Amino acid sequence: MKKTLLTLALAASVGGMQAQNQVEIRRNQVGCYPNQEKVIVVEGTNPEGKVRVTTPKGKVLTPQVMREAVSPWSGKTRYLVDLGDLSAPGRYQVAVDGQSCDLLVSKRPYQDIAKASLRLFYLIRSGIAIEQGGAYNRPLGHPDTQVLVHPSAATDKRPAGTVISSPYGWYDAGDYNKYVVNSAFSIGLMFATYEQFPDYFARLKTDIPESGNKTPDLLDEMMFNLKWLLTMQDPDDGGVYHKLTTPNFEGFVLPTDCHQTRYVVAKSVTATLDFAAVMADAARLFAPYKKDYPDFPAQATEAAERAYQWAKEHPTAFYRQEQLKDPAVSTGTYGDGNASDEFFWAASALYRLTNKSTYLEEARQYQPQRFSTPSWGNVSALGVYEWLADLQINIGTNNRPKEAQTLSADLLVHFCAYCEEAIKGVETSCFQSPYGNSPRDFGWGCLAEHCCCQAMALLFADRMLGTTKYRPYALQDSDYLLGRNATGYCFVTGFGDQSPMHPHHRISSADAVEAPFPGMLVGGPNPGQQDKRDMHNATYPSNYPDESYIDDAESYASNEIAINWNASLVAFLCWLDALD
């Protein structure tokens, strides 16, 4: 595995610096808005009277320590310094005790990173040659035009061994398989932001093959995956196969060097409902773009309703990988034994599309009693976002029955309660952010599900309430994500001056390009360290919840990438960029 020795050397160097209490300056490495709070965190010394900020015009400022905070886990003392009102765009130099860094102030600091996070989906397309990726171009891999029906998915009309065609889609994560649950969730999350800012996305170009058509690039990119999803629906009964996979994970090789047989496996109620939800949304959102996709809205509507009906007829058809035989399958499960949240999202999306009362009744039946940030295993938040967006459109009209209005109002109350709880404790936190103050904030994919998705919720709350109350807190989450944290990493590849170089991502490890694809969000600190027994050449530098991260390709628990995580990055950063 390439670059492992370099990783070990860097880890040893970082460990040595920590042992000597060398000064460390933590800050947002990408950039800040002129009106954004600008706080740095200093470790290793009390910086009182030692901080020097040099403006682009050469003026030297001497900001003071605003407070100190002690980590509840490591016991480290951190000093928070408010750099004050650095409102003029430009690059500022920050120095403390011989250590220095820069801080960029820009009118659109998130423009490039937001675009890169979306463009990443083009770079991980399956089944086509990547010809507009510059250094990351590669030949066609995994055409998936000769996929076998696994015995677990067999029917009378499609017996085991039947060859079907299931091309396109995105590689799911560090591996080369394609999973319906995660694909649909990822699209749904990005759709939620798209719906808030269609004009912004109409202008956002990501230099993909479809950029010259009349459809926004984000929708074009979603279509590349939607086309694959449509192939995963059994045309005979409307159920949806759980995933397209090899029996075992491929090695760290390029797609063209993969030779395992690929299968579609058992249908599941969760995959089928996620499919129904995202097809319903796609039918609605693509309706203005019939010039490029004339038949799609009708096709997606039919597919969504057939899928929902199959799910109602098979409510306990959960995916159980241990039951798969001939061959056994050991790839990602995306298993879930509760479909109430999927029923809620699908019924909500279908009601918005069709206005049929049966979907409203079933959405009310499955409505959640509290808001939690969205994840592939709990998609209820995507249903909440459906109703919040519907409320925006229909408030003050008679377009919705009383039951729908009551449902929207109830969900808004729960949503606002979550946001109020999320921002508590910022003023005593170690890194001046809502995220990162509880051990529960850290774990598998935490930077996406707990940081980006929290920030998106805060921005959505402002949108619903017509305020700017929560935006500063969302920006604090961006500060954490992009460098003001216990590790000092900007967790998005290709950005900042210390970002992951060795993500658990097969193409980035196997290609001849030293830098990984830009715009990838890694999972983040994970004290569970589920991969430590599988790592042969690397060791976590710390067991503390917010420091349990290692930039090594072997670390799938802290350093893998995934489409759902990048979808949360797109949803959050594009929302920020769209505001300006």
N, C-alpha and C positions, 0 to 999 in steps of 0.2 A: 504494500500500500504506500503510495508515494508521499513524501514530505513528512513521514512520521518522525524521523530523526530531528528535523527542524522543529516540529511541534514539541518534542521532549526537551530540546534545548531551550525553547522559549518558556516552557513551563518551569524549568529549573531556574531560569533567569528571574521570572516573576516571583517564584518562591523565595529566592535570595533577597530580592528587593523588599519583600514584605517582612522578611526576618530582620532586616536592618532598619525597618521603619522609615524607609525612604519616602519622601513626600510624593503623594499621588494626588493629581487633580482630576476630578470626575466632572465632566460637563457634556452637554449635547454637542456631539462632534459634527453634526450635519449643518445646523444653523437655526436661528431664531428669528421670529418676526420683530420688527421695530418696537411694537407695543407688548411683546411677550416678556413675562418675568424671566430674569436672567440670574440664575443661582448656580454657583459651583460648590462642589463638596471637596474638602481637603482632608486627606488622611496622612498620618505620620508626623504631624507637627501642629501646634497651635499657630495658625497663621495670623493672629491678631497683630496688625501693624506691618505685616510682611507682604501683603498682596499688592501687586502693582498691575494696573491695567493701562496699556498704551493704546490710545485711539488711533485711527487711520491718519489723523493729522499730527500725530506725535505728542499729544497732550497726555500726561501721566496722571492717573487717578489712583486713589488709595482707599478702596472700599473696606468696610469693617465686617468683622464676623457678626452675623445676625443671631446665631445660636449654635449650640453644640448638641449632638445626639449620640447616644451610646447604643450600639447594636445589641438587641436582646439575645442574639445567638452567639456572636463572636466576642462580644464585649469591647469591640473596637470603638474608639471615640472618633467621631467625624465632626468636622466644623463646616457649617453652612455659611457661605458668603454671598450676600446680595450685591451683584455688580452694579445695581442701580439702573438708571434710565439711559441705556445705550441705544438710543433711538435712531441714530444716523446709520444708514446702511454702510457696511464695510467690514473689514476683518480686523478684529481687536486682538492684541497680544496680552495674555494673562501670565504673570510670573509669580511664583511663591518659592522662596528659599532655593533659588537656582533652577527650579523646574519651571518649564513654560509650555504653553499651548496657545492655540488661537481660538477665537470664538467668532463665528460668522453671523452678521446681522443682515438680513435680506428681506425684501418685500415678498418673495416667494421661495422660502428656504426649502419647502418640501416638494417643489415641482419635479425635480429630477428623480428623487427617490420614489415618489409616487408613480411616475411613469415607468421606472425600472421594475417596480413591484408588479405592475400589470403586464409589462412586456415579458416578464419571466415566463408567463404561461405560453407564449409563443415558443420560447426556447425549449420547453419540455413537452411540446407536442409529440404525439406518437403517430406512426404510420405515414409520415411524409419526410422528405428530405428537408432539412433546415438550411435554407439558402440565403436568408437575410439576417443571419446571426453574427456576421463578421467573423471573428476568431472562433466563434462557437458553431460555425457551420458543420453539418455532418450529413452523411448519406441516410437514405431511408432505412429505418429499423422498425421491426414489428409491424408489418403491413396488416396483420390480423384479418386477412381475407380467407384463411383456412383454419378456423377455430373449431374445436370439437365440443360437442355437448357432453358434459360430464354425466356419469350415471345418476348423480343426485339431482340433475336437472331434466332427466329423460321423461318424455311423454310418449303416447302412442304415435303422435304425428312427428315427433322429434326424438327418436330413440337414441340411446347412448351411442356416441361415435358419429352422430350426424355432423356434417361439416357446415358451418354457417360463416357468414362474413360479418365482422364486427370491427371495422377500421376506425381510425381517428381517435379523438380523446386525448387526455393528458396523462403522462406518467404520474402516478399518485404522489410519490414521496421520493425517498432515496432508492426505491425499487422500481421495477418496470411493469408493475401490474396496474390494472384500472378497476376502481371500486365505485359502484353506483352510489352507495351511501355518501361517501366523501365527495364525490364529484357533484352530486346534486346539492349537498349542503354548501359547497364552495360557491357554486353559481348563485344560490339563493342569498348568500351573504353579500356578494357583490351586487346583485340585483337591488338589494335594499338601499345601498348608497346610490346606485345609478338612478333609481326612481326619484330620489331627492334632488338630483342635479343633472337632468338630461341635457341641458344646454352646455354645461361644462364638459360632459363626455362627448358631445357632438364635436367639440373643438380639440379634444385630446387625441393626438395621433401617436401610435406606438410603432410605426414602421413595420407593419405586418403585410402579408401578401394582399389582404383585403382592404388596405387603407385607402385605395382609390375609389371605393364604391360609395354609396349614399348612406350607409349605415355606420353609426359610431363604432370605433374600433373595439370598445369593450364588448358590445353586443356581437360583433364579428367573432371575437375570441370565444365568447360563450357559445356561439353557434358551433364552433369546431368541436366542442365537447358535447353539445346537445345532439349533434348528428350521431355521435357514438352512442349516447344514451338511448336514442331511439332504436338502435340495433339490439339493445339488451332487453327489449320487451318481447315476450313470446307473442307472435302474431295471432296465435290460436286462442289464447285465453286472457291476455292482457297482463299477466303477472310479469315481474321483472327479475332477471337473474341478479344474484347478489354481487358478483364480480367476474371479471375476466382475468385469469391468472395462470401462471405456471404452477406445477405441484409444489416446487420449492423456490425460494428466492434465488435469483441469478447471482453469480459472483460479481466482483467489481470490474466489469468489462463493459465495453460499449454495446449499444443495442444491436449492431451488426454482428456481434460475436455471441449473441444469445441463441441457443438452439433447442431449448426445452419446448415441448408441446404446450400449447395454450388452450385453456378450457373456459367455457362459461359454466358456472356451478349453480347450485340450488337457488330457486326463487325464495325471496324472503319478504315478509310483510313490511319491514322497515325500509328496505331498498325500494319496494314498490310504491310506498307512500311518499318517500322523498322524491322519487321520480314524478309522481303525480303532482306534487306541489310545484316543483321547478318547471314542469311542462305547462302548468296553468299560468304561472307567472310569465314564462317565455311567450306563450300565446298572446298574452295581453301586451307585453312590452315590445314585441316585434310587429304588432299590428300596423304601426306607421311605416314599416319598411318592407312593404310587399313588393316593391320594385326589385329588391335584391333577393327576397325570400317569399315569393308569391304564395306558395302553398303551405308554408310552415304554420301559420297561426291555426288554420283548420286542422292540420295534422296533429299539432301539439294538443289542441283541445280534445280531440278524440282520444289520443293516447292517455291524457291525464284522467279522463273520466273512466276509461276502461281499466286503468290501473287502480283507481280508487275502488271501483266495484270489486275487483279481484281481492283487494286487501280486506274489504268488508266480509268477503266470503271465506277468507283465510286469516283471521285475526291473530292466530297463534303460530303462524308459519315463521318462526324465528330461525335465524341462521345458526346452525350447530355444526361447526367445522369438524368436531371430533367424529361425526357420523359419516363423513365423506370417505369413501373407499374406491379403490380401483381407478385411479390412484388416490392415495391419501393426499391431503393438501395441508401445507404448513405455513402459508403466507398470511398476511394481515387479515384478521377476522372481521373487524368492524361489527362485532357481535353486540346485540342489544336485546334484552328480554322484556322490554316495556315499549309498546308502540303508541301510548296515549299522546305523547308529544308529537309524533309523526302524524297521527290522525288529526291533531289540532292544526298543525301547519298546513297539511293538505286540504282539509275542509275549509280553512280560512282562505287559502289561495284560490280554491275552486269557487267559493262564494263570490269573491271579488271578480272573477272572470265571468261567471254565468248568472249571478243573482238568484240562484235557485235556493229556495228556503230550506231544503233538506241539508245543504251544506252549512247553512247558518245554524240550524238546530244541532248538528253534530259538532261544530266548532264550540258551541256553548257547552255541550256535554263534556268536552275534553279540555276546556279552558284551564290554564294553570292558576294556582292561587298565590303564586309569588313569581317575581321575575328573576331569572338567572341568566348570565351571559351565554350566548349561543355556543354550542359545540356539536360535533357530529352525533354524539350520543344523547344530546338533549337539544332538540331543535325548536322547543316551544318558543324561544325568543324570536325566531323567524316568523312564527305565527303572530306574535305580539306586534312585530314590525309591520306585518300586513294590516293589522287593525289600526295601528297608529297612522299609517299612510292613508288608509281609507277614511279615517276621521278627518285628516287634513283636507281631503278632497271634498268631503260631503258635509262638513260642519256647517250649520246654518241653512241646510237644505232639507227637503222632504224626501230625499232619495233613498233613505235607509229606514227600515222599520224600527220601532222602539227597541226591540230585542237586540238589534245590531248596535244601536246607539248606546245602550246600557253595557253591552259587552265591551265596546271600545272604551267607555268611561271607566269601567272597573279595571281594565288592563292598564290604563294610563295611571291610575292611582298606585297600583303595584309597581309600575315602572318608576314613577317618581320617588317612591319610597326606597327602591333600590339605589337610585342615584344619590339621594340624601345620605344613605348609609355609607356609600362608597367614598364620599369625600371627607368623612370623619377621620380625624387623626393626622391629617396632612401636616399640621403645624408642629407636631412632635416627631414626625417621621425622619428616618436617617437620610432620605434622599429627596425630600420635599415633593412627594407624589402620592396619589391615592393608592397606586399599585406598589406591592412589595413590602407590606408592613405586617404580614401574617405568614406563618409557615404554609398555610393553605394556598397562598398565592403562587407557590412554586411546585413544579411537577412537570409531567409530560406535556409539552406544548403550551407551557404556561404563558409565554410571551404573547401568544396569539389569543388563547381563550380567556386569560385573566387580565392582560394588559391592553392589547389592541381592542378587544371586544368591549372591555370596560370603557375605554376612551370613546369608542363609537357610540355607546349607549349615552354617555354624557353629552356628546354633541347632538344626538337625537333629542335629548331632553330639552336642550335650548331651542331646537327647531319646533318642538311641540308647544313650548311655553312662550315662545317669542321673546326669549331673553338671551343674554350672553353670560349668565351666571356660571355655567359649567365648563365653558370653553377653557378658562385658565387651568382647570384641573385636567382636562384632556391633554392640554399642552404639557403639563407636568409628566403625564404618562409618556408622551413622546420624548421628553428629556431623559426619562429613565431608560426607555427602549434604545435610545441612540447614544448612550454613554454615561449618563449620570447614575451609575449603579455600582454595586459592590465589586463587579469584575473589571470594570473599566472598558468593557467591550461595547461598541456599537454593534448590535446584534443582526444587522442587515448587511449581507455580503456586498463588497464593492463600495461601501460608503464609510466615511469617518477615517480616522488614522489608526484605529485598532478594530478591525472587523474580522469575522471568521474567514479563515483561508482554507480550512479542511472540513467542510460540512460532510455529513454522512449522506453522500449523493453520488451514485455510481458514475454518472457521466463526468462530473467534475473530478472524480478520482482517477478515471480511466483515460481521459483525453490528454492531449499534449499541451494543454493550456494551464499554466501554473495557477492563475486566478480562477476561482469558481465563477459560475454564472452570477452576474450582478443582480441585486434586488431580491435575494432569497432571505427569508426570515428563518433563523434556526429556532429550535424548540425552547432552549433556554435552561436556566438552572433547575436541576432536578435532583433533590436529595434522595429520591428513591434509588437512583443509580442502578436501574434494572439491567444495565449492560456491563457492569464492571467485571463480571465473571467471564464475559466474552472478549474483553479487551486484553490483547497480548502485549502491546507495546505502549500502553498509555495508562495513566492513573489519575483519578480525580485529584485536583490540588486541595480540595476542601470538602468537608461534610456539612458545612453550614448551609442552610437552605438557599440563601441568596448568592453563595459562592460556589455551589456544586455544579460547576460547568467546566467543560474542557473542549478546546477547539481541536478535535481530532476526528478523523473520518470513521474511526471505530466506535465512536460514541453515538449510538443511535438514540439513546435516552436523553441526551442534552443537545446534540449537534446535528440531528437529522433535519431535513426540510420536508414540507408537505404542502399540498395544494390548499388544504383548509387553513393552514397557518398563513400562507401567502394571501389567501383571500381576505383574511382579517386585516392584513397589512394594507392591501388595496382599499378595502372598505374604509379604514381609518384615515390613511394618509391622503387618499383622493378626496375624502370629505374635507379634511383640513385645507388642502390646496384649492378646492372648489369655493371655499368661503371667501377667498381673495381673488 
